[in-house]
Amino acid sequence: MKRIKRKQLKEDELITTVGKIIRFAKKRSKELFSLGVAVVLFILIFAVARLVNIQNVKKESRLLSQIIELNSKLDETPENVEKLKELAGKGKFSRLAYLFLASYWVEREDFDKAEASLQKIIKGKKDIFYYQAQDLLAQIYTKRKDFDKAIDIYKKIEEKNPKEYALDAILFHQAEAFEQKGDIKKALALYKKVQEEFPQTYFGFDASQKVMKLETKK
C-alpha cells in the first residue's frame, strides 16, 4: 500500500512539474520563441562563417600555388612577370608575388623596379613578408653603396628582434654593409656575433668564413 502511495506521489509530482513547465512555456512563449530564433540564427551565422573561412583558405591555397609555380618558371618564361603582377595584392599570400618580382629585378640589377615592388609590401602588415622585404630593400641600398640607409634598416629590425624573421640573416647582412662601407671593425664584431650565437645556421657558417678572412687581413 505504501509503495502504491509513493508511486502515486511521484507521478503526481511529475505531472505537477510538467504542468509548471507547460504553463511557463505558455506565459513565456514569445520570449522562448525569440530565444530559439536567436540560437538558430547564431548557429547559421557560425556555419556560414566557417564555410566562408574554408572557402577563403582554399582560395588562398590555390593562389599561393599559382604564385609559386609562376615564380619557379620566371627565368625561362619572362611573360610570367606580368602574370605575377596580376596576382600581386594586399592579401596574405598575394604579397608574396611582389617579393618574387623584387627578387627577379634585383637579379637583373634593375633596383628601381625592385624597390617599387618592395614598397607595396612594406606598407602592409608586419609579418615575415614585411621583414623579408625590408631585408631585401636594405640589400638594394648596399648594392647602390647607400650604406647608411641599409645599416639603419638593419639596426631597426635588430632592435625589434621580430619572431617572424631570422635575426642571423639581419646581422649578417648588416655586417656585409659595414664591410663594404670600409668599417671592418664593426663588420668583424657582427660576424663574430653571428658565428657565436648562430653556429649551426647557414649564416653562422658563412660568418665563420668571413671572420677568418678579415682576421688574416689585420
PyMOL commands that place a pseudoatom at each C-alpha (Angstrom):
pseudoatom trace, name=CA, resn=MET, resi=1, chain=A, elem=C, hetatm=0, pos=[0.000, 0.000, 0.000]
pseudoatom trace, name=CA, resn=LYS, resi=2, chain=A, elem=C, hetatm=0, pos=[2.838, 2.350, 0.925]
pseudoatom trace, name=CA, resn=ARG, resi=3, chain=A, elem=C, hetatm=0, pos=[4.594, 1.551, -2.366]
pseudoatom trace, name=CA, resn=ILE, resi=4, chain=A, elem=C, hetatm=0, pos=[1.451, 2.444, -4.311]
pseudoatom trace, name=CA, resn=LYS, resi=5, chain=A, elem=C, hetatm=0, pos=[1.157, 5.741, -2.431]
pseudoatom trace, name=CA, resn=ARG, resi=6, chain=A, elem=C, hetatm=0, pos=[4.835, 6.581, -3.061]
pseudoatom trace, name=CA, resn=LYS, resi=7, chain=A, elem=C, hetatm=0, pos=[4.425, 5.746, -6.744]
pseudoatom trace, name=CA, resn=GLN, resi=8, chain=A, elem=C, hetatm=0, pos=[1.319, 7.900, -6.946]
pseudoatom trace, name=CA, resn=LEU, resi=9, chain=A, elem=C, hetatm=0, pos=[3.087, 10.775, -5.180]
pseudoatom trace, name=CA, resn=LYS, resi=10, chain=A, elem=C, hetatm=0, pos=[5.969, 10.569, -7.672]
pseudoatom trace, name=CA, resn=GLU, resi=11, chain=A, elem=C, hetatm=0, pos=[3.541, 10.520, -10.593]
pseudoatom trace, name=CA, resn=ASP, resi=12, chain=A, elem=C, hetatm=0, pos=[1.686, 13.491, -9.126]
pseudoatom trace, name=CA, resn=GLU, resi=13, chain=A, elem=C, hetatm=0, pos=[4.988, 15.322, -8.657]
pseudoatom trace, name=CA, resn=LEU, resi=14, chain=A, elem=C, hetatm=0, pos=[5.994, 14.578, -12.258]
pseudoatom trace, name=CA, resn=ILE, resi=15, chain=A, elem=C, hetatm=0, pos=[2.597, 15.746, -13.542]
pseudoatom trace, name=CA, resn=THR, resi=16, chain=A, elem=C, hetatm=0, pos=[2.887, 18.921, -11.448]
pseudoatom trace, name=CA, resn=THR, resi=17, chain=A, elem=C, hetatm=0, pos=[6.414, 19.625, -12.748]
pseudoatom trace, name=CA, resn=VAL, resi=18, chain=A, elem=C, hetatm=0, pos=[5.390, 19.046, -16.366]
pseudoatom trace, name=CA, resn=GLY, resi=19, chain=A, elem=C, hetatm=0, pos=[2.369, 21.257, -15.789]
pseudoatom trace, name=CA, resn=LYS, resi=20, chain=A, elem=C, hetatm=0, pos=[4.569, 24.029, -14.438]
pseudoatom trace, name=CA, resn=ILE, resi=21, chain=A, elem=C, hetatm=0, pos=[6.867, 23.765, -17.470]
pseudoatom trace, name=CA, resn=ILE, resi=22, chain=A, elem=C, hetatm=0, pos=[3.897, 23.914, -19.857]
pseudoatom trace, name=CA, resn=ARG, resi=23, chain=A, elem=C, hetatm=0, pos=[2.410, 26.924, -18.044]
pseudoatom trace, name=CA, resn=PHE, resi=24, chain=A, elem=C, hetatm=0, pos=[5.800, 28.667, -18.032]
pseudoatom trace, name=CA, resn=ALA, resi=25, chain=A, elem=C, hetatm=0, pos=[6.215, 27.931, -21.735]
pseudoatom trace, name=CA, resn=LYS, resi=26, chain=A, elem=C, hetatm=0, pos=[2.772, 29.377, -22.466]
pseudoatom trace, name=CA, resn=LYS, resi=27, chain=A, elem=C, hetatm=0, pos=[3.465, 32.529, -20.446]
pseudoatom trace, name=CA, resn=ARG, resi=28, chain=A, elem=C, hetatm=0, pos=[6.927, 32.937, -21.952]
pseudoatom trace, name=CA, resn=SER, resi=29, chain=A, elem=C, hetatm=0, pos=[6.138, 31.656, -25.436]
pseudoatom trace, name=CA, resn=LYS, resi=30, chain=A, elem=C, hetatm=0, pos=[7.227, 34.885, -27.124]
pseudoatom trace, name=CA, resn=GLU, resi=31, chain=A, elem=C, hetatm=0, pos=[10.477, 35.046, -25.178]
pseudoatom trace, name=CA, resn=LEU, resi=32, chain=A, elem=C, hetatm=0, pos=[11.218, 31.367, -25.789]
pseudoatom trace, name=CA, resn=PHE, resi=33, chain=A, elem=C, hetatm=0, pos=[10.411, 31.725, -29.466]
pseudoatom trace, name=CA, resn=SER, resi=34, chain=A, elem=C, hetatm=0, pos=[12.732, 34.727, -29.716]
pseudoatom trace, name=CA, resn=LEU, resi=35, chain=A, elem=C, hetatm=0, pos=[15.455, 32.818, -27.876]
pseudoatom trace, name=CA, resn=GLY, resi=36, chain=A, elem=C, hetatm=0, pos=[15.003, 29.844, -30.180]
pseudoatom trace, name=CA, resn=VAL, resi=37, chain=A, elem=C, hetatm=0, pos=[15.241, 32.076, -33.239]
pseudoatom trace, name=CA, resn=ALA, resi=38, chain=A, elem=C, hetatm=0, pos=[18.369, 33.736, -31.810]
pseudoatom trace, name=CA, resn=VAL, resi=39, chain=A, elem=C, hetatm=0, pos=[20.001, 30.350, -31.197]
pseudoatom trace, name=CA, resn=VAL, resi=40, chain=A, elem=C, hetatm=0, pos=[19.151, 29.167, -34.712]
pseudoatom trace, name=CA, resn=LEU, resi=41, chain=A, elem=C, hetatm=0, pos=[20.489, 32.417, -36.198]
pseudoatom trace, name=CA, resn=PHE, resi=42, chain=A, elem=C, hetatm=0, pos=[23.689, 32.088, -34.186]
pseudoatom trace, name=CA, resn=ILE, resi=43, chain=A, elem=C, hetatm=0, pos=[24.172, 28.516, -35.437]
pseudoatom trace, name=CA, resn=LEU, resi=44, chain=A, elem=C, hetatm=0, pos=[23.518, 29.615, -39.014]
pseudoatom trace, name=CA, resn=ILE, resi=45, chain=A, elem=C, hetatm=0, pos=[25.929, 32.552, -38.758]
pseudoatom trace, name=CA, resn=PHE, resi=46, chain=A, elem=C, hetatm=0, pos=[28.613, 30.310, -37.254]
pseudoatom trace, name=CA, resn=ALA, resi=47, chain=A, elem=C, hetatm=0, pos=[28.092, 27.724, -40.011]
pseudoatom trace, name=CA, resn=VAL, resi=48, chain=A, elem=C, hetatm=0, pos=[28.234, 30.343, -42.774]
pseudoatom trace, name=CA, resn=ALA, resi=49, chain=A, elem=C, hetatm=0, pos=[31.345, 31.985, -41.255]
pseudoatom trace, name=CA, resn=ARG, resi=50, chain=A, elem=C, hetatm=0, pos=[33.058, 28.630, -41.064]
pseudoatom trace, name=CA, resn=LEU, resi=51, chain=A, elem=C, hetatm=0, pos=[32.109, 27.822, -44.654]
pseudoatom trace, name=CA, resn=VAL, resi=52, chain=A, elem=C, hetatm=0, pos=[33.398, 31.209, -45.840]
pseudoatom trace, name=CA, resn=ASN, resi=53, chain=A, elem=C, hetatm=0, pos=[36.635, 30.655, -43.910]
pseudoatom trace, name=CA, resn=ILE, resi=54, chain=A, elem=C, hetatm=0, pos=[37.095, 27.239, -45.530]
pseudoatom trace, name=CA, resn=GLN, resi=55, chain=A, elem=C, hetatm=0, pos=[36.448, 28.753, -48.963]
pseudoatom trace, name=CA, resn=ASN, resi=56, chain=A, elem=C, hetatm=0, pos=[38.937, 31.567, -48.258]
pseudoatom trace, name=CA, resn=VAL, resi=57, chain=A, elem=C, hetatm=0, pos=[41.605, 29.079, -47.167]
pseudoatom trace, name=CA, resn=LYS, resi=58, chain=A, elem=C, hetatm=0, pos=[41.057, 27.068, -50.359]
pseudoatom trace, name=CA, resn=LYS, resi=59, chain=A, elem=C, hetatm=0, pos=[41.192, 30.242, -52.445]
pseudoatom trace, name=CA, resn=GLU, resi=60, chain=A, elem=C, hetatm=0, pos=[44.414, 31.419, -50.754]
pseudoatom trace, name=CA, resn=SER, resi=61, chain=A, elem=C, hetatm=0, pos=[45.941, 27.969, -51.148]
pseudoatom trace, name=CA, resn=ARG, resi=62, chain=A, elem=C, hetatm=0, pos=[45.219, 27.966, -54.895]
pseudoatom trace, name=CA, resn=LEU, resi=63, chain=A, elem=C, hetatm=0, pos=[46.621, 31.494, -55.180]
pseudoatom trace, name=CA, resn=LEU, resi=64, chain=A, elem=C, hetatm=0, pos=[49.802, 30.530, -53.335]
pseudoatom trace, name=CA, resn=SER, resi=65, chain=A, elem=C, hetatm=0, pos=[50.297, 27.522, -55.637]
pseudoatom trace, name=CA, resn=GLN, resi=66, chain=A, elem=C, hetatm=0, pos=[49.864, 29.738, -58.701]
pseudoatom trace, name=CA, resn=ILE, resi=67, chain=A, elem=C, hetatm=0, pos=[52.360, 32.325, -57.431]
pseudoatom trace, name=CA, resn=ILE, resi=68, chain=A, elem=C, hetatm=0, pos=[54.996, 29.702, -56.562]
pseudoatom trace, name=CA, resn=GLU, resi=69, chain=A, elem=C, hetatm=0, pos=[54.563, 27.946, -59.910]
pseudoatom trace, name=CA, resn=LEU, resi=70, chain=A, elem=C, hetatm=0, pos=[54.877, 31.192, -61.880]
pseudoatom trace, name=CA, resn=ASN, resi=71, chain=A, elem=C, hetatm=0, pos=[57.993, 32.183, -59.934]
pseudoatom trace, name=CA, resn=SER, resi=72, chain=A, elem=C, hetatm=0, pos=[59.642, 28.790, -60.473]
pseudoatom trace, name=CA, resn=LYS, resi=73, chain=A, elem=C, hetatm=0, pos=[59.482, 29.323, -64.245]
pseudoatom trace, name=CA, resn=LEU, resi=74, chain=A, elem=C, hetatm=0, pos=[60.217, 33.055, -64.228]
pseudoatom trace, name=CA, resn=ASP, resi=75, chain=A, elem=C, hetatm=0, pos=[63.694, 32.817, -65.782]
pseudoatom trace, name=CA, resn=GLU, resi=76, chain=A, elem=C, hetatm=0, pos=[62.616, 30.631, -68.690]
pseudoatom trace, name=CA, resn=THR, resi=77, chain=A, elem=C, hetatm=0, pos=[59.215, 32.301, -69.106]
pseudoatom trace, name=CA, resn=PRO, resi=78, chain=A, elem=C, hetatm=0, pos=[59.647, 36.106, -68.740]
pseudoatom trace, name=CA, resn=GLU, resi=79, chain=A, elem=C, hetatm=0, pos=[55.968, 36.703, -69.557]
pseudoatom trace, name=CA, resn=ASN, resi=80, chain=A, elem=C, hetatm=0, pos=[55.220, 35.309, -66.110]
pseudoatom trace, name=CA, resn=VAL, resi=81, chain=A, elem=C, hetatm=0, pos=[56.300, 38.695, -64.759]
pseudoatom trace, name=CA, resn=GLU, resi=82, chain=A, elem=C, hetatm=0, pos=[53.037, 40.224, -65.982]
pseudoatom trace, name=CA, resn=LYS, resi=83, chain=A, elem=C, hetatm=0, pos=[51.052, 37.295, -64.600]
pseudoatom trace, name=CA, resn=LEU, resi=84, chain=A, elem=C, hetatm=0, pos=[52.700, 37.758, -61.196]
pseudoatom trace, name=CA, resn=LYS, resi=85, chain=A, elem=C, hetatm=0, pos=[51.801, 41.449, -61.292]
pseudoatom trace, name=CA, resn=GLU, resi=86, chain=A, elem=C, hetatm=0, pos=[48.167, 40.476, -61.823]
pseudoatom trace, name=CA, resn=LEU, resi=87, chain=A, elem=C, hetatm=0, pos=[48.215, 38.157, -58.796]
pseudoatom trace, name=CA, resn=ALA, resi=88, chain=A, elem=C, hetatm=0, pos=[50.076, 40.602, -56.563]
pseudoatom trace, name=CA, resn=GLY, resi=89, chain=A, elem=C, hetatm=0, pos=[47.988, 42.427, -53.971]
pseudoatom trace, name=CA, resn=LYS, resi=90, chain=A, elem=C, hetatm=0, pos=[47.315, 43.085, -50.284]
pseudoatom trace, name=CA, resn=GLY, resi=91, chain=A, elem=C, hetatm=0, pos=[46.200, 39.547, -49.415]
pseudoatom trace, name=CA, resn=LYS, resi=92, chain=A, elem=C, hetatm=0, pos=[48.046, 37.163, -47.135]
pseudoatom trace, name=CA, resn=PHE, resi=93, chain=A, elem=C, hetatm=0, pos=[49.832, 35.336, -49.955]
pseudoatom trace, name=CA, resn=SER, resi=94, chain=A, elem=C, hetatm=0, pos=[49.323, 37.743, -52.853]
pseudoatom trace, name=CA, resn=ARG, resi=95, chain=A, elem=C, hetatm=0, pos=[52.008, 39.965, -51.262]
pseudoatom trace, name=CA, resn=LEU, resi=96, chain=A, elem=C, hetatm=0, pos=[54.469, 37.145, -51.921]
pseudoatom trace, name=CA, resn=ALA, resi=97, chain=A, elem=C, hetatm=0, pos=[54.158, 37.905, -55.633]
pseudoatom trace, name=CA, resn=TYR, resi=98, chain=A, elem=C, hetatm=0, pos=[55.660, 41.362, -55.004]
pseudoatom trace, name=CA, resn=LEU, resi=99, chain=A, elem=C, hetatm=0, pos=[58.552, 39.733, -53.164]
pseudoatom trace, name=CA, resn=PHE, resi=100, chain=A, elem=C, hetatm=0, pos=[59.255, 37.348, -56.051]
pseudoatom trace, name=CA, resn=LEU, resi=101, chain=A, elem=C, hetatm=0, pos=[59.060, 40.240, -58.518]
pseudoatom trace, name=CA, resn=ALA, resi=102, chain=A, elem=C, hetatm=0, pos=[61.505, 42.276, -56.427]
pseudoatom trace, name=CA, resn=SER, resi=103, chain=A, elem=C, hetatm=0, pos=[63.972, 39.376, -56.275]
pseudoatom trace, name=CA, resn=TYR, resi=104, chain=A, elem=C, hetatm=0, pos=[63.648, 38.946, -60.046]
pseudoatom trace, name=CA, resn=TRP, resi=105, chain=A, elem=C, hetatm=0, pos=[64.522, 42.605, -60.667]
pseudoatom trace, name=CA, resn=VAL, resi=106, chain=A, elem=C, hetatm=0, pos=[67.390, 42.569, -58.125]
pseudoatom trace, name=CA, resn=GLU, resi=107, chain=A, elem=C, hetatm=0, pos=[68.988, 39.671, -60.018]
pseudoatom trace, name=CA, resn=ARG, resi=108, chain=A, elem=C, hetatm=0, pos=[68.820, 41.813, -63.152]
pseudoatom trace, name=CA, resn=GLU, resi=109, chain=A, elem=C, hetatm=0, pos=[70.130, 44.857, -61.233]
pseudoatom trace, name=CA, resn=ASP, resi=110, chain=A, elem=C, hetatm=0, pos=[67.012, 46.847, -62.009]
pseudoatom trace, name=CA, resn=PHE, resi=111, chain=A, elem=C, hetatm=0, pos=[66.879, 48.254, -58.492]
pseudoatom trace, name=CA, resn=ASP, resi=112, chain=A, elem=C, hetatm=0, pos=[64.208, 50.866, -59.205]
pseudoatom trace, name=CA, resn=LYS, resi=113, chain=A, elem=C, hetatm=0, pos=[61.659, 48.237, -60.240]
pseudoatom trace, name=CA, resn=ALA, resi=114, chain=A, elem=C, hetatm=0, pos=[62.699, 46.026, -57.340]
pseudoatom trace, name=CA, resn=GLU, resi=115, chain=A, elem=C, hetatm=0, pos=[62.241, 48.842, -54.832]
pseudoatom trace, name=CA, resn=ALA, resi=116, chain=A, elem=C, hetatm=0, pos=[58.840, 49.730, -56.316]
pseudoatom trace, name=CA, resn=SER, resi=117, chain=A, elem=C, hetatm=0, pos=[57.663, 46.154, -55.719]
pseudoatom trace, name=CA, resn=LEU, resi=118, chain=A, elem=C, hetatm=0, pos=[59.035, 46.100, -52.176]
pseudoatom trace, name=CA, resn=GLN, resi=119, chain=A, elem=C, hetatm=0, pos=[57.289, 49.355, -51.248]
pseudoatom trace, name=CA, resn=LYS, resi=120, chain=A, elem=C, hetatm=0, pos=[53.966, 47.574, -51.864]
pseudoatom trace, name=CA, resn=ILE, resi=121, chain=A, elem=C, hetatm=0, pos=[54.823, 45.067, -49.122]
pseudoatom trace, name=CA, resn=ILE, resi=122, chain=A, elem=C, hetatm=0, pos=[56.387, 47.486, -46.648]
pseudoatom trace, name=CA, resn=LYS, resi=123, chain=A, elem=C, hetatm=0, pos=[53.149, 49.453, -46.414]
pseudoatom trace, name=CA, resn=GLY, resi=124, chain=A, elem=C, hetatm=0, pos=[51.292, 46.361, -45.181]
pseudoatom trace, name=CA, resn=LYS, resi=125, chain=A, elem=C, hetatm=0, pos=[51.233, 44.048, -42.175]
pseudoatom trace, name=CA, resn=LYS, resi=126, chain=A, elem=C, hetatm=0, pos=[54.494, 43.452, -40.277]
pseudoatom trace, name=CA, resn=ASP, resi=127, chain=A, elem=C, hetatm=0, pos=[54.855, 39.743, -40.929]
pseudoatom trace, name=CA, resn=ILE, resi=128, chain=A, elem=C, hetatm=0, pos=[57.537, 37.540, -42.490]
pseudoatom trace, name=CA, resn=PHE, resi=129, chain=A, elem=C, hetatm=0, pos=[56.912, 39.116, -45.926]
pseudoatom trace, name=CA, resn=TYR, resi=130, chain=A, elem=C, hetatm=0, pos=[57.340, 42.594, -44.456]
pseudoatom trace, name=CA, resn=TYR, resi=131, chain=A, elem=C, hetatm=0, pos=[60.710, 41.780, -42.873]
pseudoatom trace, name=CA, resn=GLN, resi=132, chain=A, elem=C, hetatm=0, pos=[61.878, 39.891, -45.958]
pseudoatom trace, name=CA, resn=ALA, resi=133, chain=A, elem=C, hetatm=0, pos=[61.028, 43.000, -47.990]
pseudoatom trace, name=CA, resn=GLN, resi=134, chain=A, elem=C, hetatm=0, pos=[62.927, 45.225, -45.541]
pseudoatom trace, name=CA, resn=ASP, resi=135, chain=A, elem=C, hetatm=0, pos=[65.949, 42.927, -45.695]
pseudoatom trace, name=CA, resn=LEU, resi=136, chain=A, elem=C, hetatm=0, pos=[65.917, 42.892, -49.495]
pseudoatom trace, name=CA, resn=LEU, resi=137, chain=A, elem=C, hetatm=0, pos=[65.457, 46.678, -49.625]
pseudoatom trace, name=CA, resn=ALA, resi=138, chain=A, elem=C, hetatm=0, pos=[68.495, 47.139, -47.382]
pseudoatom trace, name=CA, resn=GLN, resi=139, chain=A, elem=C, hetatm=0, pos=[70.478, 44.822, -49.664]
pseudoatom trace, name=CA, resn=ILE, resi=140, chain=A, elem=C, hetatm=0, pos=[69.497, 47.051, -52.588]
pseudoatom trace, name=CA, resn=TYR, resi=141, chain=A, elem=C, hetatm=0, pos=[70.799, 50.102, -50.698]
pseudoatom trace, name=CA, resn=THR, resi=142, chain=A, elem=C, hetatm=0, pos=[74.045, 48.222, -50.043]
pseudoatom trace, name=CA, resn=LYS, resi=143, chain=A, elem=C, hetatm=0, pos=[74.399, 47.443, -53.758]
pseudoatom trace, name=CA, resn=ARG, resi=144, chain=A, elem=C, hetatm=0, pos=[73.788, 51.130, -54.506]
pseudoatom trace, name=CA, resn=LYS, resi=145, chain=A, elem=C, hetatm=0, pos=[76.516, 51.936, -51.956]
pseudoatom trace, name=CA, resn=ASP, resi=146, chain=A, elem=C, hetatm=0, pos=[73.992, 53.803, -49.849]
pseudoatom trace, name=CA, resn=PHE, resi=147, chain=A, elem=C, hetatm=0, pos=[75.354, 52.033, -46.781]
pseudoatom trace, name=CA, resn=ASP, resi=148, chain=A, elem=C, hetatm=0, pos=[73.914, 54.284, -44.075]
pseudoatom trace, name=CA, resn=LYS, resi=149, chain=A, elem=C, hetatm=0, pos=[70.337, 53.673, -45.271]
pseudoatom trace, name=CA, resn=ALA, resi=150, chain=A, elem=C, hetatm=0, pos=[70.938, 49.935, -45.348]
pseudoatom trace, name=CA, resn=ILE, resi=151, chain=A, elem=C, hetatm=0, pos=[72.504, 49.883, -41.875]
pseudoatom trace, name=CA, resn=ASP, resi=152, chain=A, elem=C, hetatm=0, pos=[69.670, 51.994, -40.470]
pseudoatom trace, name=CA, resn=ILE, resi=153, chain=A, elem=C, hetatm=0, pos=[67.090, 49.428, -41.683]
pseudoatom trace, name=CA, resn=TYR, resi=154, chain=A, elem=C, hetatm=0, pos=[69.081, 46.549, -40.208]
pseudoatom trace, name=CA, resn=LYS, resi=155, chain=A, elem=C, hetatm=0, pos=[69.546, 48.262, -36.851]
pseudoatom trace, name=CA, resn=LYS, resi=156, chain=A, elem=C, hetatm=0, pos=[65.813, 48.930, -36.532]
pseudoatom trace, name=CA, resn=ILE, resi=157, chain=A, elem=C, hetatm=0, pos=[64.999, 45.289, -37.261]
pseudoatom trace, name=CA, resn=GLU, resi=158, chain=A, elem=C, hetatm=0, pos=[67.719, 44.148, -34.844]
pseudoatom trace, name=CA, resn=GLU, resi=159, chain=A, elem=C, hetatm=0, pos=[66.194, 46.313, -32.085]
pseudoatom trace, name=CA, resn=LYS, resi=160, chain=A, elem=C, hetatm=0, pos=[62.739, 44.840, -32.643]
pseudoatom trace, name=CA, resn=ASN, resi=161, chain=A, elem=C, hetatm=0, pos=[64.131, 41.295, -32.977]
pseudoatom trace, name=CA, resn=PRO, resi=162, chain=A, elem=C, hetatm=0, pos=[60.869, 40.056, -34.555]
pseudoatom trace, name=CA, resn=LYS, resi=163, chain=A, elem=C, hetatm=0, pos=[59.952, 36.409, -34.073]
pseudoatom trace, name=CA, resn=GLU, resi=164, chain=A, elem=C, hetatm=0, pos=[58.738, 36.368, -37.693]
pseudoatom trace, name=CA, resn=TYR, resi=165, chain=A, elem=C, hetatm=0, pos=[62.255, 36.677, -39.150]
pseudoatom trace, name=CA, resn=ALA, resi=166, chain=A, elem=C, hetatm=0, pos=[65.664, 35.130, -38.560]
pseudoatom trace, name=CA, resn=LEU, resi=167, chain=A, elem=C, hetatm=0, pos=[67.969, 37.544, -36.739]
pseudoatom trace, name=CA, resn=ASP, resi=168, chain=A, elem=C, hetatm=0, pos=[71.131, 35.850, -38.035]
pseudoatom trace, name=CA, resn=ALA, resi=169, chain=A, elem=C, hetatm=0, pos=[70.254, 36.939, -41.587]
pseudoatom trace, name=CA, resn=ILE, resi=170, chain=A, elem=C, hetatm=0, pos=[69.775, 40.536, -40.473]
pseudoatom trace, name=CA, resn=LEU, resi=171, chain=A, elem=C, hetatm=0, pos=[73.041, 40.635, -38.515]
pseudoatom trace, name=CA, resn=PHE, resi=172, chain=A, elem=C, hetatm=0, pos=[74.994, 39.008, -41.349]
pseudoatom trace, name=CA, resn=HIS, resi=173, chain=A, elem=C, hetatm=0, pos=[73.673, 41.404, -43.988]
pseudoatom trace, name=CA, resn=GLN, resi=174, chain=A, elem=C, hetatm=0, pos=[74.308, 44.326, -41.646]
pseudoatom trace, name=CA, resn=ALA, resi=175, chain=A, elem=C, hetatm=0, pos=[77.888, 43.133, -41.272]
pseudoatom trace, name=CA, resn=GLU, resi=176, chain=A, elem=C, hetatm=0, pos=[78.212, 42.978, -45.064]
pseudoatom trace, name=CA, resn=ALA, resi=177, chain=A, elem=C, hetatm=0, pos=[77.058, 46.596, -45.306]
pseudoatom trace, name=CA, resn=PHE, resi=178, chain=A, elem=C, hetatm=0, pos=[79.687, 47.669, -42.744]
pseudoatom trace, name=CA, resn=GLU, resi=179, chain=A, elem=C, hetatm=0, pos=[82.353, 45.617, -44.538]
pseudoatom trace, name=CA, resn=GLN, resi=180, chain=A, elem=C, hetatm=0, pos=[81.604, 47.196, -47.927]
pseudoatom trace, name=CA, resn=LYS, resi=181, chain=A, elem=C, hetatm=0, pos=[81.463, 50.610, -46.287]
pseudoatom trace, name=CA, resn=GLY, resi=182, chain=A, elem=C, hetatm=0, pos=[85.009, 50.001, -45.053]
pseudoatom trace, name=CA, resn=ASP, resi=183, chain=A, elem=C, hetatm=0, pos=[84.197, 49.781, -41.327]
pseudoatom trace, name=CA, resn=ILE, resi=184, chain=A, elem=C, hetatm=0, pos=[85.937, 46.436, -40.814]
pseudoatom trace, name=CA, resn=LYS, resi=185, chain=A, elem=C, hetatm=0, pos=[85.921, 46.688, -37.014]
pseudoatom trace, name=CA, resn=LYS, resi=186, chain=A, elem=C, hetatm=0, pos=[82.104, 46.821, -36.800]
pseudoatom trace, name=CA, resn=ALA, resi=187, chain=A, elem=C, hetatm=0, pos=[81.727, 44.256, -39.566]
pseudoatom trace, name=CA, resn=LEU, resi=188, chain=A, elem=C, hetatm=0, pos=[84.016, 41.813, -37.768]
pseudoatom trace, name=CA, resn=ALA, resi=189, chain=A, elem=C, hetatm=0, pos=[82.183, 42.304, -34.458]
pseudoatom trace, name=CA, resn=LEU, resi=190, chain=A, elem=C, hetatm=0, pos=[78.860, 41.447, -36.129]
pseudoatom trace, name=CA, resn=TYR, resi=191, chain=A, elem=C, hetatm=0, pos=[80.282, 38.447, -37.992]
pseudoatom trace, name=CA, resn=LYS, resi=192, chain=A, elem=C, hetatm=0, pos=[81.630, 37.105, -34.689]
pseudoatom trace, name=CA, resn=LYS, resi=193, chain=A, elem=C, hetatm=0, pos=[78.241, 37.626, -33.059]
pseudoatom trace, name=CA, resn=VAL, resi=194, chain=A, elem=C, hetatm=0, pos=[76.552, 35.583, -35.780]
pseudoatom trace, name=CA, resn=GLN, resi=195, chain=A, elem=C, hetatm=0, pos=[79.292, 32.959, -35.546]
pseudoatom trace, name=CA, resn=GLU, resi=196, chain=A, elem=C, hetatm=0, pos=[78.887, 32.600, -31.765]
pseudoatom trace, name=CA, resn=GLU, resi=197, chain=A, elem=C, hetatm=0, pos=[75.110, 32.907, -31.420]
pseudoatom trace, name=CA, resn=PHE, resi=198, chain=A, elem=C, hetatm=0, pos=[74.051, 31.008, -34.553]
pseudoatom trace, name=CA, resn=PRO, resi=199, chain=A, elem=C, hetatm=0, pos=[76.807, 28.410, -35.136]
pseudoatom trace, name=CA, resn=GLN, resi=200, chain=A, elem=C, hetatm=0, pos=[74.516, 25.793, -36.706]
pseudoatom trace, name=CA, resn=THR, resi=201, chain=A, elem=C, hetatm=0, pos=[72.842, 28.032, -39.298]
pseudoatom trace, name=CA, resn=TYR, resi=202, chain=A, elem=C, hetatm=0, pos=[73.781, 28.850, -42.889]
pseudoatom trace, name=CA, resn=PHE, resi=203, chain=A, elem=C, hetatm=0, pos=[74.708, 32.423, -41.924]
pseudoatom trace, name=CA, resn=GLY, resi=204, chain=A, elem=C, hetatm=0, pos=[76.630, 31.144, -38.891]
pseudoatom trace, name=CA, resn=PHE, resi=205, chain=A, elem=C, hetatm=0, pos=[78.849, 29.081, -41.180]
pseudoatom trace, name=CA, resn=ASP, resi=206, chain=A, elem=C, hetatm=0, pos=[79.341, 31.968, -43.638]
pseudoatom trace, name=CA, resn=ALA, resi=207, chain=A, elem=C, hetatm=0, pos=[80.134, 34.303, -40.731]
pseudoatom trace, name=CA, resn=SER, resi=208, chain=A, elem=C, hetatm=0, pos=[82.908, 31.936, -39.621]
pseudoatom trace, name=CA, resn=GLN, resi=209, chain=A, elem=C, hetatm=0, pos=[84.437, 32.143, -43.099]
pseudoatom trace, name=CA, resn=LYS, resi=210, chain=A, elem=C, hetatm=0, pos=[84.200, 35.923, -43.027]
pseudoatom trace, name=CA, resn=VAL, resi=211, chain=A, elem=C, hetatm=0, pos=[85.876, 36.130, -39.597]
pseudoatom trace, name=CA, resn=MET, resi=212, chain=A, elem=C, hetatm=0, pos=[88.797, 34.018, -40.808]
pseudoatom trace, name=CA, resn=LYS, resi=213, chain=A, elem=C, hetatm=0, pos=[89.127, 36.119, -43.953]
pseudoatom trace, name=CA, resn=LEU, resi=214, chain=A, elem=C, hetatm=0, pos=[89.013, 39.506, -42.204]
pseudoatom trace, name=CA, resn=GLU, resi=215, chain=A, elem=C, hetatm=0, pos=[91.304, 38.499, -39.333]
pseudoatom trace, name=CA, resn=THR, resi=216, chain=A, elem=C, hetatm=0, pos=[94.016, 37.353, -41.742]
pseudoatom trace, name=CA, resn=LYS, resi=217, chain=A, elem=C, hetatm=0, pos=[93.952, 40.834, -43.306]
pseudoatom trace, name=CA, resn=LYS, resi=218, chain=A, elem=C, hetatm=0, pos=[94.837, 42.520, -39.995]
for i in range(1, 218): cmd.bond("trace and resi %d" % i, "trace and resi %d" % (i + 1))
show_as sticks, trace
zoom trace
